[in-house]
């Protein structure tokens, strides 16, 4: 929550009410409740909006949904199913995970087009590089540790395959 605290404080100073929550695959919901990420984010957001509109001082005609990072992808889907949302902030806006992730993999164009219907061993050189001494530690953390944890899988191929559901 620290990374969005400045956003919240700016909005509160301007008279906005802010309700921040950890959904499946995020922070406490992931660690304490073991709830992995899910693509049907509207099923997460709608109950939160149900609670928010009952809070004092909340104008149900002025509900803004905002999402940062991967939440910038999820919030757009949630808003598509949430008629009470009057505005959406998606930061960054994203179209689909195939374009974001699969297109950047060190695979042939045919393998990228056929993903996930490829041999998982095609990713072995990438995993070897990531886990080796010359591998990028941040990329290693994102692709081999954090991503699989958030999506409740245990390897790079299954993590990438899971992303295609979003």
C-alpha positions as YAML, in Angstrom:
chain: A
units: angstrom
residues:
- id: 1
  name: UNK
  ca: [0.00, 0.00, 0.00]
- id: 2
  name: UNK
  ca: [2.94, 2.37, 0.47]
- id: 3
  name: UNK
  ca: [3.36, 2.84, -3.28]
- id: 4
  name: UNK
  ca: [-0.15, 4.27, -3.67]
- id: 5
  name: UNK
  ca: [-0.24, 6.21, -0.40]
- id: 6
  name: UNK
  ca: [0.78, 9.45, -2.14]
- id: 7
  name: UNK
  ca: [-2.08, 9.01, -4.62]
- id: 8
  name: UNK
  ca: [-4.56, 8.50, -1.81]
- id: 9
  name: UNK
  ca: [-3.29, 11.48, 0.17]
- id: 10
  name: UNK
  ca: [-3.59, 13.75, -2.91]
- id: 11
  name: UNK
  ca: [-7.15, 12.65, -3.46]
- id: 12
  name: UNK
  ca: [-8.16, 12.95, 0.19]
- id: 13
  name: UNK
  ca: [-6.73, 16.48, 0.27]
- id: 14
  name: UNK
  ca: [-9.07, 17.31, -2.63]
- id: 15
  name: UNK
  ca: [-12.15, 15.92, -0.88]
- id: 16
  name: UNK
  ca: [-12.25, 12.43, -2.38]
- id: 17
  name: UNK
  ca: [-12.97, 9.39, -0.24]
- id: 18
  name: UNK
  ca: [-10.62, 6.48, -0.96]
- id: 19
  name: UNK
  ca: [-11.15, 2.83, -0.22]
- id: 20
  name: UNK
  ca: [-8.05, 0.72, -0.81]
- id: 21
  name: UNK
  ca: [-8.18, -3.05, -0.63]
- id: 22
  name: UNK
  ca: [-6.03, -6.08, -1.29]
- id: 23
  name: UNK
  ca: [-7.77, -8.44, -3.67]
- id: 24
  name: UNK
  ca: [-6.81, -12.00, -4.61]
- id: 25
  name: UNK
  ca: [-3.17, -12.23, -5.63]
- id: 26
  name: UNK
  ca: [-2.30, -9.03, -3.79]
- id: 27
  name: UNK
  ca: [-0.46, -8.37, -0.53]
- id: 28
  name: UNK
  ca: [-2.33, -9.63, 2.54]
- id: 29
  name: UNK
  ca: [-5.02, -11.47, 0.57]
- id: 30
  name: UNK
  ca: [-2.26, -13.49, -1.10]
- id: 31
  name: UNK
  ca: [0.01, -14.03, 1.89]
- id: 32
  name: UNK
  ca: [-2.46, -14.36, 4.76]
- id: 33
  name: UNK
  ca: [-5.44, -15.92, 2.99]
- id: 34
  name: UNK
  ca: [-3.55, -17.66, 0.17]
- id: 35
  name: UNK
  ca: [-5.93, -16.21, -2.43]
- id: 36
  name: UNK
  ca: [-4.25, -16.29, -5.87]
- id: 37
  name: UNK
  ca: [-4.89, -13.83, -8.68]
- id: 38
  name: UNK
  ca: [-8.04, -14.39, -10.72]
- id: 39
  name: UNK
  ca: [-9.11, -12.99, -14.09]
- id: 40
  name: UNK
  ca: [-12.76, -12.33, -13.19]
- id: 41
  name: UNK
  ca: [-11.87, -9.20, -11.23]
- id: 42
  name: UNK
  ca: [-15.46, -7.94, -11.42]
- id: 43
  name: UNK
  ca: [-16.34, -10.64, -8.88]
- id: 44
  name: UNK
  ca: [-13.81, -9.02, -6.54]
- id: 45
  name: UNK
  ca: [-14.70, -5.37, -7.18]
- id: 46
  name: UNK
  ca: [-18.51, -5.57, -7.11]
- id: 47
  name: UNK
  ca: [-18.68, -6.67, -3.43]
- id: 48
  name: UNK
  ca: [-16.21, -3.90, -2.55]
- id: 49
  name: UNK
  ca: [-18.43, -1.34, -4.29]
- id: 50
  name: UNK
  ca: [-21.44, -2.85, -2.47]
- id: 51
  name: UNK
  ca: [-19.73, -2.00, 0.83]
- id: 52
  name: UNK
  ca: [-18.43, 1.39, -0.33]
- id: 53
  name: UNK
  ca: [-21.82, 2.77, -1.38]
- id: 54
  name: UNK
  ca: [-23.15, 2.06, 2.13]
- id: 55
  name: UNK
  ca: [-20.42, 4.11, 3.83]
- id: 56
  name: UNK
  ca: [-21.29, 7.59, 5.10]
- id: 57
  name: UNK
  ca: [-20.23, 10.38, 2.80]
- id: 58
  name: UNK
  ca: [-19.98, 8.20, -0.31]
- id: 59
  name: UNK
  ca: [-21.96, 9.42, -3.30]
- id: 60
  name: UNK
  ca: [-23.02, 6.27, -5.20]
- id: 61
  name: UNK
  ca: [-23.29, 8.39, -8.36]
- id: 62
  name: UNK
  ca: [-19.57, 9.22, -8.23]
- id: 63
  name: UNK
  ca: [-17.73, 5.92, -7.95]
- id: 64
  name: UNK
  ca: [-14.29, 5.91, -9.56]
- id: 65
  name: UNK
  ca: [-12.38, 2.66, -9.94]
- id: 66
  name: UNK
  ca: [-8.59, 2.88, -10.12]
- id: 67
  name: UNK
  ca: [-5.92, 0.27, -10.66]
- id: 68
  name: UNK
  ca: [-2.14, 0.46, -10.79]
- id: 69
  name: UNK
  ca: [0.37, -1.92, -12.35]
- id: 70
  name: UNK
  ca: [-1.42, -5.21, -13.12]
- id: 71
  name: UNK
  ca: [-4.43, -3.60, -11.46]
- id: 72
  name: UNK
  ca: [-4.46, -1.19, -14.40]
- id: 73
  name: UNK
  ca: [-5.38, -4.21, -16.51]
- id: 74
  name: UNK
  ca: [-7.85, -5.69, -14.04]
- id: 75
  name: UNK
  ca: [-9.74, -2.47, -13.28]
- id: 76
  name: UNK
  ca: [-10.90, -2.07, -16.88]
- id: 77
  name: UNK
  ca: [-12.49, -5.51, -16.87]
- id: 78
  name: UNK
  ca: [-14.07, -4.85, -13.47]
- id: 79
  name: UNK
  ca: [-15.52, -1.56, -14.72]
- id: 80
  name: UNK
  ca: [-17.03, -3.30, -17.75]
- id: 81
  name: UNK
  ca: [-19.19, -5.33, -15.35]
- id: 82
  name: UNK
  ca: [-19.74, -2.67, -12.67]
- id: 83
  name: UNK
  ca: [-22.48, -0.23, -13.76]
- id: 84
  name: UNK
  ca: [-21.99, 1.99, -10.69]
- id: 85
  name: UNK
  ca: [-18.51, 2.99, -11.86]
- id: 86
  name: UNK
  ca: [-18.66, 6.44, -13.42]
- id: 87
  name: UNK
  ca: [-14.95, 6.71, -14.22]
- id: 88
  name: UNK
  ca: [-11.91, 4.45, -14.47]
- id: 89
  name: UNK
  ca: [-8.23, 5.14, -13.91]
- id: 90
  name: UNK
  ca: [-6.02, 2.46, -15.47]
- id: 91
  name: UNK
  ca: [-2.32, 3.05, -14.86]
- id: 92
  name: UNK
  ca: [-0.95, 1.75, -17.12]
- id: 93
  name: UNK
  ca: [-3.66, 0.86, -19.59]
- id: 94
  name: UNK
  ca: [-3.03, -2.57, -21.12]
- id: 95
  name: UNK
  ca: [-4.72, -4.56, -23.89]
- id: 96
  name: UNK
  ca: [-3.78, -8.16, -23.22]
- id: 97
  name: UNK
  ca: [-1.05, -10.22, -21.65]
- id: 98
  name: UNK
  ca: [-0.07, -11.94, -24.90]
- id: 99
  name: UNK
  ca: [1.11, -8.58, -26.24]
- id: 100
  name: UNK
  ca: [2.67, -7.57, -22.92]
- id: 101
  name: UNK
  ca: [4.51, -10.74, -22.02]
- id: 102
  name: UNK
  ca: [4.50, -13.51, -24.62]
- id: 103
  name: UNK
  ca: [5.70, -11.21, -27.41]
- id: 104
  name: UNK
  ca: [8.80, -10.37, -25.35]
- id: 105
  name: UNK
  ca: [9.89, -13.98, -24.82]
- id: 106
  name: UNK
  ca: [13.02, -15.32, -26.55]
- id: 107
  name: UNK
  ca: [10.96, -17.68, -28.73]
- id: 108
  name: UNK
  ca: [10.49, -17.96, -32.47]
- id: 109
  name: UNK
  ca: [7.56, -16.10, -34.01]
- id: 110
  name: UNK
  ca: [5.82, -19.45, -34.60]
- id: 111
  name: UNK
  ca: [6.29, -20.47, -30.96]
- id: 112
  name: UNK
  ca: [4.93, -17.13, -29.77]
- id: 113
  name: UNK
  ca: [1.91, -17.49, -32.06]
- id: 114
  name: UNK
  ca: [1.29, -21.06, -30.87]
- id: 115
  name: UNK
  ca: [1.83, -20.39, -27.17]
- id: 116
  name: UNK
  ca: [0.79, -22.18, -24.94]
- id: 117
  name: UNK
  ca: [0.63, -25.09, -27.39]
- id: 118
  name: UNK
  ca: [4.40, -25.48, -27.44]
- id: 119
  name: UNK
  ca: [6.87, -27.71, -25.65]
- id: 120
  name: UNK
  ca: [7.49, -26.14, -22.20]
- id: 121
  name: UNK
  ca: [11.16, -27.07, -22.60]
- id: 122
  name: UNK
  ca: [11.44, -24.19, -25.11]
- id: 123
  name: UNK
  ca: [11.68, -21.93, -22.05]
- id: 124
  name: UNK
  ca: [14.54, -23.90, -20.46]
- id: 125
  name: UNK
  ca: [17.29, -21.65, -21.89]
- id: 126
  name: UNK
  ca: [15.54, -18.60, -20.47]
- id: 127
  name: UNK
  ca: [15.14, -20.23, -17.05]
- id: 128
  name: UNK
  ca: [18.80, -21.27, -17.13]
- id: 129
  name: UNK
  ca: [19.84, -17.69, -17.93]
- id: 130
  name: UNK
  ca: [17.54, -16.23, -15.25]
- id: 131
  name: UNK
  ca: [18.86, -18.57, -12.58]
- id: 132
  name: UNK
  ca: [22.50, -18.16, -13.63]
- id: 133
  name: UNK
  ca: [24.97, -15.58, -12.43]
- id: 134
  name: UNK
  ca: [24.41, -13.31, -15.46]
- id: 135
  name: UNK
  ca: [20.62, -13.36, -15.16]
- id: 136
  name: UNK
  ca: [18.74, -10.20, -14.28]
- id: 137
  name: UNK
  ca: [17.79, -10.53, -10.59]
- id: 138
  name: UNK
  ca: [14.66, -8.35, -10.92]
- id: 139
  name: UNK
  ca: [13.44, -10.30, -13.94]
- id: 140
  name: UNK
  ca: [14.23, -13.56, -12.09]
- id: 141
  name: UNK
  ca: [12.13, -12.38, -9.15]
- id: 142
  name: UNK
  ca: [9.22, -11.29, -11.37]
- id: 143
  name: UNK
  ca: [9.12, -14.34, -13.64]
- id: 144
  name: UNK
  ca: [10.28, -17.20, -11.42]
- id: 145
  name: UNK
  ca: [9.21, -16.13, -7.93]
- id: 146
  name: UNK
  ca: [6.59, -13.41, -7.62]
- id: 147
  name: UNK
  ca: [4.55, -14.23, -10.75]
- id: 148
  name: UNK
  ca: [4.16, -17.93, -9.98]
- id: 149
  name: UNK
  ca: [3.34, -17.15, -6.32]
- id: 150
  name: UNK
  ca: [0.66, -14.61, -7.26]
- id: 151
  name: UNK
  ca: [-0.93, -17.00, -9.77]
- id: 152
  name: UNK
  ca: [-0.59, -20.19, -7.66]
- id: 153
  name: UNK
  ca: [1.67, -22.08, -10.06]
- id: 154
  name: UNK
  ca: [5.21, -23.35, -9.64]
- id: 155
  name: UNK
  ca: [7.02, -22.76, -12.92]
- id: 156
  name: UNK
  ca: [7.54, -20.19, -15.66]
- id: 157
  name: UNK
  ca: [5.56, -22.00, -18.36]
- id: 158
  name: UNK
  ca: [2.46, -22.40, -16.19]
- id: 159
  name: UNK
  ca: [2.74, -18.79, -15.03]
- id: 160
  name: UNK
  ca: [2.87, -17.52, -18.62]
- id: 161
  name: UNK
  ca: [0.01, -19.81, -19.59]
- id: 162
  name: UNK
  ca: [-2.02, -18.48, -16.66]
- id: 163
  name: UNK
  ca: [-1.46, -14.90, -17.81]
- id: 164
  name: UNK
  ca: [-3.31, -15.66, -21.04]
- id: 165
  name: UNK
  ca: [-6.54, -15.99, -19.02]
- id: 166
  name: UNK
  ca: [-6.35, -12.25, -18.32]
...
